[in-house]
Amino acid sequence: MCGIIGVIDRNMSLMDGSSIREALSLMDERGSGEGAGYVAYGIYPDHADCYAIHVFFDNLVEPKSSVDEILQDWGHIVHQEEIPTYEQPGLKKEHISWRYFFKPDAELMVGTSNPKDEIVKYVVMRVNSEIEGALIFSSGINLGVFKASGWPEDVANYFRIEDYKGYIWLAHNRYPTNTSGWWGGAHPFNLLDWSVVHNGEITSYGTNRRYVESHGYNCTMFTDTEVVAYLFDLLGREHGLPEDIVVEALAARFWDEIDEMPEKQEKFMRTLRLTYGPALMNGPFAIVVATNKGIVGFTDRIKLRPMVVGENGSRLYISSEEAAIRVMDPDVESIYMPRAGEPVIGRVIE
């Protein structure tokens, strides 16, 4: 049921959040009013070299002092402030939204290829599993997630996302099925550079969760989409696989398809599927993932959830509905539906 939409300007031209707000609001029937959210890349030019850590606090006393202490132990807080919010009649304020601009000290994490990323990953996992009353929901460089339990237009107005300008935007309207609607369960889900919006259900959640937890991730948000973000971080960042190969691992080909491939390709696909068997995702899903280099959209191998793609010049759109794309860009030149399991990738031009 959920509504998803993403857009990238490959030339990295900035777009404010007003049009994606209208596009997501068009898909209100795909949600229940219990969760919506947005993420944008490139929105913090004044702190472009800092990790922007967004936190939900129950209060600004005990949980915040604990988070401050952890961050100060692992690096330097350059700046911090409450995220500006604006009261909405249809949205109950349940948490205080706070942001830190943080520089980790790489010398404190030796023996890793990405010490700064590993420090931030450690901080996110520790806070979210140990600090009651605090939840880190965004932790990447020069990006920010804004989400809450409410309708798309209320969440957008609450954070006034039209004030932010990014070259990549993702947005999500949630219809909770297996878990209740709450602020932390709203999409997008983020870890470091990876942000995920998802329509559907990951029925292999138990296996996938055990797999990522065996690699140092803690699943604390009671939703299958959290695991998708961690799988992309593990395979994409830690293992260094390109996006299309990550998709091949997560939405793996059927064995009979692999058997019919040319020998060299068959050997590679067989090895990939056997190596990443616990990462393979089952169930009906359509997913869009963003990094600072681009976006990738894909569905399950039967395509039990819709995905539509549009292109116009330097912009690529991926959504649950064509109408939402046309709201963002009435002059969109090309609309098509990718094949089941086929990754759609849009990369920035550097």
C-alpha positions as CSV (number, residue, x, y, z in Angstrom):
1,M,0.0,0.0,0.0
2,C,2.7,2.5,0.9
3,G,3.6,5.4,-1.5
4,I,7.2,6.0,-2.5
5,I,8.8,8.6,-4.7
6,G,12.4,9.6,-5.3
7,V,14.1,12.1,-7.6
8,I,17.7,12.9,-8.5
9,D,19.1,15.8,-10.5
10,R,22.2,14.2,-12.1
11,N,23.8,17.6,-12.5
12,M,23.4,18.2,-8.8
13,S,21.1,21.2,-9.3
14,L,19.2,21.9,-6.1
15,M,15.4,21.4,-5.7
16,D,13.4,22.6,-2.7
17,G,11.0,20.2,-1.0
18,S,7.8,21.8,-2.2
19,S,7.2,19.7,-5.3
20,I,7.9,16.4,-3.6
21,R,5.5,17.4,-0.8
22,E,2.8,17.8,-3.4
23,A,3.7,14.5,-5.1
24,L,3.6,12.5,-1.9
25,S,0.4,14.1,-0.8
26,L,-1.2,12.9,-4.1
27,M,-0.7,9.4,-2.8
28,D,-2.5,9.9,0.5
29,E,-4.7,6.9,-0.2
30,R,-1.6,4.7,0.0
31,G,-1.1,5.7,3.7
32,S,-3.0,5.7,6.9
33,G,-1.8,9.0,8.4
34,E,0.5,7.1,10.8
35,G,3.8,7.8,9.2
36,A,5.5,9.9,6.5
37,G,8.9,11.3,5.8
38,Y,11.5,12.9,3.5
39,V,15.2,12.8,3.0
40,A,17.3,15.2,1.0
41,Y,21.0,15.3,0.0
42,G,23.1,18.5,-0.2
43,I,20.9,20.5,2.3
44,Y,23.7,21.5,4.7
45,P,26.3,23.4,2.7
46,D,27.5,25.3,5.7
47,H,28.5,22.0,7.4
48,A,29.2,19.9,4.3
49,D,32.1,18.1,5.9
50,C,30.2,17.1,9.0
51,Y,28.0,14.1,9.8
52,A,24.5,15.5,10.4
53,I,23.1,13.5,13.2
54,H,19.3,13.9,13.7
55,V,17.9,12.6,17.0
56,F,14.4,12.2,18.5
57,F,14.6,13.0,22.2
58,D,11.9,12.4,24.7
59,N,13.4,15.3,26.7
60,L,16.5,17.4,26.7
61,V,17.8,16.3,30.1
62,E,19.0,12.7,30.7
63,P,18.9,11.2,27.2
64,K,20.5,14.3,25.6
65,S,23.3,14.5,28.2
66,S,24.1,10.8,27.5
67,V,24.2,11.4,23.7
68,D,26.4,14.5,24.2
69,E,28.8,12.4,26.2
70,I,29.1,9.6,23.7
71,L,29.7,12.1,20.8
72,Q,32.3,14.0,22.7
73,D,34.1,10.7,23.5
74,W,34.4,9.9,19.8
75,G,34.9,13.3,18.2
76,H,33.9,16.9,18.1
77,I,30.4,18.5,18.1
78,V,30.8,21.4,15.7
79,H,27.3,22.8,16.2
80,Q,24.0,21.6,17.6
81,E,20.5,22.9,17.7
82,E,16.8,21.9,17.8
83,I,15.5,21.3,14.3
84,P,13.0,24.0,13.5
85,T,9.4,22.7,13.6
86,Y,6.0,24.3,13.2
87,E,2.9,23.2,15.0
88,Q,0.3,21.4,12.8
89,P,-3.3,20.7,13.9
90,G,-3.2,17.2,12.5
91,L,0.2,16.2,14.0
92,K,0.9,15.5,17.6
93,K,4.4,16.5,18.7
94,E,5.7,13.4,20.4
95,H,9.4,14.0,20.4
96,I,11.9,16.9,20.3
97,S,13.8,16.8,17.0
98,W,17.5,17.7,17.4
99,R,20.5,17.8,15.1
100,Y,24.2,17.7,15.7
101,F,27.0,18.5,13.2
102,F,29.7,16.1,14.2
103,K,33.3,15.3,13.2
104,P,34.5,11.9,14.4
105,D,38.2,11.5,15.4
106,A,39.5,8.8,13.0
107,E,42.4,8.0,15.3
108,L,40.0,6.5,17.9
109,M,39.0,3.7,15.5
110,V,42.1,1.9,14.3
111,G,42.2,-1.2,12.0
112,T,39.3,-0.2,9.8
113,S,39.3,1.1,6.2
114,N,36.6,3.7,7.0
115,P,37.2,4.8,10.6
116,K,35.0,7.9,10.6
117,D,32.0,5.9,9.2
118,E,32.7,3.1,11.7
119,I,32.6,5.6,14.6
120,V,29.3,7.0,13.5
121,K,27.9,3.5,12.9
122,Y,29.0,2.6,16.4
123,V,27.4,5.7,17.9
124,V,24.1,5.1,16.1
125,M,24.0,1.5,17.2
126,R,24.9,2.3,20.8
127,V,22.5,5.2,21.3
128,N,19.6,3.4,19.7
129,S,20.1,0.2,21.7
130,E,21.2,1.7,25.1
131,I,19.9,5.2,25.6
132,E,16.3,5.3,26.6
133,G,14.5,8.4,25.3
134,A,16.9,8.9,22.3
135,L,16.7,7.7,18.8
136,I,19.2,8.6,16.0
137,F,17.3,8.5,12.7
138,S,19.7,10.2,10.4
139,S,23.5,10.1,10.4
140,G,25.0,10.9,7.0
141,I,27.2,13.7,5.7
142,N,25.3,16.7,4.2
143,L,21.9,15.0,4.2
144,G,18.9,15.0,6.5
145,V,15.9,12.8,7.2
146,F,12.6,14.5,8.4
147,K,9.9,12.1,9.5
148,A,7.0,11.7,12.0
149,S,3.7,9.9,12.5
150,G,1.3,11.8,10.4
151,W,0.1,12.5,6.8
152,P,2.6,13.6,4.2
153,E,1.5,17.2,4.0
154,D,1.4,17.6,7.8
155,V,4.9,16.1,8.2
156,A,6.2,18.4,5.4
157,N,4.6,21.4,7.0
158,Y,5.8,20.4,10.5
159,F,9.4,20.5,9.3
160,R,8.8,23.1,6.5
161,I,10.7,21.0,4.0
162,E,10.3,23.7,1.3
163,D,13.0,25.6,3.2
164,Y,15.5,22.8,2.3
165,K,17.2,22.4,-1.0
166,G,18.8,19.1,-2.2
167,Y,19.8,17.4,-5.4
168,I,18.3,14.1,-4.3
169,W,15.0,13.7,-2.5
170,L,13.2,10.5,-1.3
171,A,9.7,10.5,0.3
172,H,7.4,7.9,1.8
173,N,3.8,7.7,2.9
174,R,3.4,4.7,5.3
175,Y,0.6,2.2,5.7
176,P,1.7,0.1,8.6
177,T,0.9,-3.6,8.5
178,N,3.0,-5.7,10.9
179,T,3.9,-2.9,13.3
180,S,2.1,0.1,14.7
181,G,2.7,3.6,13.4
182,W,5.3,5.6,15.3
183,W,7.9,8.3,14.6
184,G,10.8,5.9,14.5
185,G,9.0,3.5,12.3
186,A,8.2,6.1,9.6
187,H,10.4,6.1,6.5
188,P,13.0,7.0,5.2
189,F,15.4,4.8,7.2
190,N,19.0,5.9,7.1
191,L,22.4,4.9,8.2
192,L,25.4,7.0,7.2
193,D,25.1,7.7,3.4
194,W,22.3,5.2,2.8
195,S,18.6,6.2,2.9
196,V,15.8,3.8,2.1
197,V,12.0,4.0,1.3
198,H,10.1,0.8,0.9
199,N,6.6,-0.4,-0.2
200,G,5.8,-3.9,0.7
201,E,6.9,-6.6,3.2
202,I,10.2,-8.4,3.7
203,T,9.1,-11.9,4.7
204,S,12.7,-13.0,5.2
205,Y,13.1,-10.3,7.9
206,G,14.2,-12.8,10.6
207,T,17.0,-14.3,8.5
208,N,18.1,-10.9,7.2
209,R,18.1,-9.5,10.7
210,R,20.2,-12.2,12.1
211,Y,22.6,-11.8,9.2
212,V,23.2,-8.0,9.8
213,E,23.3,-8.4,13.5
214,S,26.1,-10.9,13.1
215,H,28.0,-8.1,11.4
216,G,27.6,-5.6,14.2
217,Y,24.3,-3.9,13.5
218,N,21.5,-3.6,16.1
219,C,17.9,-3.7,14.9
220,T,15.9,-1.6,17.3
221,M,13.0,0.0,15.2
222,F,10.7,-3.0,14.8
223,T,10.4,-2.8,11.1
224,D,11.8,-4.7,8.1
225,T,12.9,-1.6,6.3
226,E,15.6,-0.9,8.9
227,V,17.3,-4.2,7.8
228,V,17.3,-3.0,4.2
229,A,19.3,0.1,5.1
230,Y,21.8,-2.1,7.0
231,L,22.1,-4.6,4.2
232,F,23.0,-1.8,1.7
233,D,25.6,-0.4,4.2
234,L,27.1,-3.8,4.7
235,L,27.3,-4.9,1.1
236,G,27.7,-1.5,-0.5
237,R,30.0,0.3,1.9
238,E,31.8,-2.4,3.9
239,H,32.1,-5.0,1.1
240,G,32.4,-2.5,-1.7
241,L,29.9,-4.0,-4.1
242,P,28.4,-1.6,-6.7
243,E,24.7,-0.9,-6.5
244,D,23.6,-3.2,-9.3
245,I,25.5,-6.2,-7.7
246,V,23.9,-5.3,-4.3
247,V,20.5,-5.6,-6.0
248,E,21.5,-8.9,-7.6
249,A,22.3,-10.2,-4.1
250,L,19.2,-8.9,-2.3
251,A,16.7,-9.6,-5.1
252,A,18.5,-12.7,-6.5
253,R,17.7,-14.4,-9.7
254,F,15.8,-17.6,-9.6
255,W,17.9,-20.8,-9.8
256,D,16.4,-21.8,-13.1
257,E,17.3,-18.4,-14.6
258,I,20.9,-18.8,-13.3
259,D,21.1,-22.3,-14.8
260,E,20.3,-21.0,-18.3
261,M,23.0,-18.2,-18.2
262,P,26.3,-18.4,-20.2
263,E,28.9,-20.3,-18.2
264,K,30.9,-17.3,-16.9
265,Q,27.8,-15.4,-15.9
266,E,26.2,-18.5,-14.4
267,K,29.3,-19.1,-12.2
268,F,29.3,-15.5,-10.9
269,M,25.6,-15.4,-10.2
270,R,25.7,-18.8,-8.4
271,T,28.6,-17.7,-6.3
272,L,26.9,-14.4,-5.5
273,R,23.7,-16.1,-4.4
274,L,25.5,-18.7,-2.3
275,T,27.7,-16.1,-0.7
276,Y,24.9,-13.7,0.2
277,G,22.1,-16.2,0.8
278,P,21.2,-14.8,4.2
279,A,20.9,-11.3,2.7
280,L,18.4,-12.4,0.0
281,M,15.1,-10.7,0.5
282,N,11.8,-12.5,0.0
283,G,8.3,-11.0,-0.2
284,P,6.6,-8.3,-2.2
285,F,8.5,-5.1,-2.3
286,A,9.5,-2.0,-4.2
287,I,12.5,-0.1,-2.8
288,V,14.3,3.1,-3.6
289,V,17.7,3.7,-2.0
290,A,19.8,6.9,-2.1
291,T,23.5,7.7,-1.5
292,N,25.3,10.9,-2.2
293,K,26.3,9.5,-5.6
294,G,22.8,8.6,-6.8
295,I,19.7,6.5,-6.4
296,V,18.7,3.0,-7.3
297,G,15.2,1.5,-7.4
298,F,14.2,-2.1,-7.7
299,T,11.4,-4.6,-7.0
300,D,11.1,-8.2,-6.0
301,R,11.6,-10.8,-8.8
302,I,7.9,-11.2,-9.4
303,K,7.1,-7.4,-9.1
304,L,4.3,-7.7,-6.6
305,R,4.5,-3.9,-5.9
306,P,4.4,-1.2,-8.5
307,M,7.3,0.9,-9.7
308,V,7.2,3.6,-12.4
309,V,10.2,5.5,-13.7
310,G,10.2,8.9,-15.4
311,E,13.1,10.9,-17.0
312,N,13.4,14.5,-18.2
313,G,16.8,15.9,-19.0
314,S,19.1,15.5,-16.0
315,R,16.3,14.4,-13.7
316,L,15.3,10.8,-12.9
317,Y,12.1,10.0,-11.0
318,I,11.1,6.7,-9.4
319,S,7.6,6.3,-7.8
320,S,4.7,4.1,-7.0
321,E,2.5,6.1,-9.4
322,E,2.9,7.9,-12.7
323,A,0.6,10.7,-11.5
324,A,3.0,11.6,-8.6
325,I,5.9,12.0,-11.1
326,R,3.8,14.2,-13.3
327,V,2.9,16.4,-10.3
328,M,6.6,17.0,-9.8
329,D,7.3,17.4,-13.5
330,P,4.4,18.0,-15.8
331,D,6.8,18.0,-18.8
332,V,8.4,14.6,-18.0
333,E,9.6,13.2,-21.3
334,S,9.7,9.5,-20.7
335,I,7.6,7.2,-18.5
336,Y,8.2,3.4,-18.3
337,M,7.9,0.5,-15.9
338,P,11.1,-1.5,-15.3
339,R,11.0,-5.3,-15.4
340,A,10.7,-7.3,-12.1
341,G,14.0,-7.2,-10.2
342,E,15.7,-4.8,-12.8
343,P,17.6,-2.1,-11.0
344,V,17.0,1.5,-12.2
345,I,20.1,3.6,-11.4
346,G,20.6,7.3,-11.6
347,R,24.1,8.6,-10.8
348,V,25.3,12.2,-10.4
349,I,27.6,13.5,-13.1
350,E,30.9,14.5,-11.5
